[in-house]
């Protein structure tokens, strides 16, 4: 809308007061997640790019939760609808906060995938003088208000499904619940609404008949596709919309050259940037901001959040990565976990059942089996043995372990932080190290092995009578 000279006069009202009874959840309907963001946040992300002077969110059911979810958003104001007496009544609550000029765009907080281009087209169709309705033809129009036209195909009314006759229910051209109208006229129209209907509610759709009676032109603007106007009223509908959205994201990635083993088994819940020749196996989930550089391979059933994977790295199946960076050519997994602050250099190997947290591993370092590295600085070409850990927590504070270049840590060692292992040191298997290990030397700290003469293994006694 920035290119539109009337952009400053655009107001947006987002309907988000409904309970969502069919969701069968304590969570307000508009806060249910779709691709990692709430339904309402999807809508508000779209409205943020429309250049509106203000955005009003109508809250009602669990209003405090919905309002808290919008607190950090600029130019978003929440207005409560108490009690909820219909869509017209909801817009009435926004009237005191609307100006007298320009256009008001009304969107639904439970219709998350509305496109910005569609919203702009709806505002343009209004043009400041007309009532513009966003419509679509659906094969199954149950629950939607029907667009009633005259013989000239001019819009004359919207009839809600519950109030529609059998003939009207046969109409497939439906109102999506979204419209644009001249603000001054809209304010006057909604305040004149009556609740003479089966539900005793104030229907926003009744303003269509008012417009016709007053000679205000009513125009229908068709949506580009079904997915962007589908609402969420049940877990089934939410799941259907999730798959539709994921399919859209998957197709965009494949068009850009990413190899997805099966686009139907792919989930993106944030932003995903991919370089050239990236391949992603089935069942992977990407959350937050993730970057995959050229020639990265992601194995099956990995979960990756807020991470960067550099060129040529391979993430083997069932690996979890969060808040980490993986260097070029590194190998991670299977069944590995990189926690926040993990920074792997080039050609690092992290194997099965290895956990790394807040640690830096330099080029060529390896921890291939059953190990834990927390709060550690690991040098180049280090080999960290199976079953070994850094004991970084004393019960109150975290401490750091520093391991120099070319260190070899044997199996089942405990490095009690704070501790430093010098370059080229070797730690004998089974050692507990709580003092500095000198460079280039073998350090062993374990009990002396003894054999006890005359010892007899205990035997089970006979059961008592």
Phi, psi and omega in degrees: 000353183299330181280351182273122180298341180265010186302322182295340182264010180272128172244148180235134175243126180247121182278115184218034186261349189292154180279323183072054185304320183289348175288338179052053185216150174284343180281132177306142186306316186288351178262001175294141186278143171228117181053040173088354178231152180294158177305316181296320180295327174300313181296314183291332174294325177289315182294333181299335181265008184264354177072029181287150176285334177202152175232124182249124177257121178274116180252163180199275179296128182048049186304321184299320179295315181295318180295322179297327182289346182251002188301324185275001185267133180286145176056030175244123179241138177257137178230131185272143172248105181223118354282179178270109184242033176111169184292323178294319177297324178297314181291330176303326181292336180274342186308315181297344184256003178260145176284195181247006182233167173079205188237142172248128178255127180250122180238168181249132181290346178255016173242084197281340190255023176301134182275145178299322180296324178291317178298318179297319180296324180293316178296319179296322179295326176295311177061014180084359183228342186246159171266112184254124181252135175273122186233168174198152175264126181241141176294328176237104186262013183304132178092347183262151173287137183269141176277115180260126182239161174269185183297338178272007181065024175274140180290129180242336180190165168240128179248122179297149184305318183293336182257000186279147173283171178300319179295320180290326179292342177284346179290134181258348178278115189235160176271131185276352184094002182239139183207168172227138184213155172301128188301312183299316180293318181300316180301315180293321183293315184291330179286346178264003182295149175237162183250045179273078180205176186298330184265355184055042179242163177265107184273129174296329182297341179292346179290343178295312179297324177298316181299316180299316181296328183268358180081015175279126183297135177245123182237145177257126177250111182287140176287155182290329181201164184293319188302321185288348181246005180283132178265169180242118178233355182207161176302327179296315179293324178296316179295321178297317181291324176302313182292323177298316182292317179296325177297319178298315180295318181297318180296322178296320178295316181293323176297333178273359175108359179286138178265111174256124181300322178206105182298341178282348179238062183214136180224122175245120184237047181170219177250140180227116178251130185235138174277201183277144175058042173273139176234139183229123180279184188286154169075016182273147179236129179242122184237155179067221180250115183235136176236127176245117182280183184304142172062022174283141176239127179248120180285176186294144170060040173266150174240119185232124183227132175046063186217158172238129178244116186278172192306135173077001179288151178237124176253110184284165188304153173062032177262140177248127180229129178217127175061037186231163173236132181246124185286169182299135176073007181288156175239128183228130176095188003286165177057039175259162177224120174252116182264174183307138179089000176285127180229105182261130177282186181296142173062022175286145176244123173238115189264199187290136179058042173248134179243134179232129180222129175049046183225149177247127177245122183281174186312131172077003178291150183223136169222094194268343186212131160045056185226162176228127176237106179236133179053053184233150170244115188246129183281185182289145172059023176289141171245116184254116192288163180297137177079002181270151181218159164262121178272090192265354187237125181263010181102345179226320185227155175268145180228158188255145173251132178243121181242120183288182179292148171060027177278143174242117178255118182291179183288150174057043176259151174240119178258108187272108183284151001280136181205152180231134174250121184290163180306135175074007179290152174237130180251118181296144181305142178079012182272146169250115187251118177233010175229159181304137176261122186293151180298141172071010183238159174274127176242127180232133178218088180208161181293149178291136180283131178226155174245130185266114179289142175078004181285136179238130179295135178299148177242152177293138178280166178286144178301141178290147178290000000 
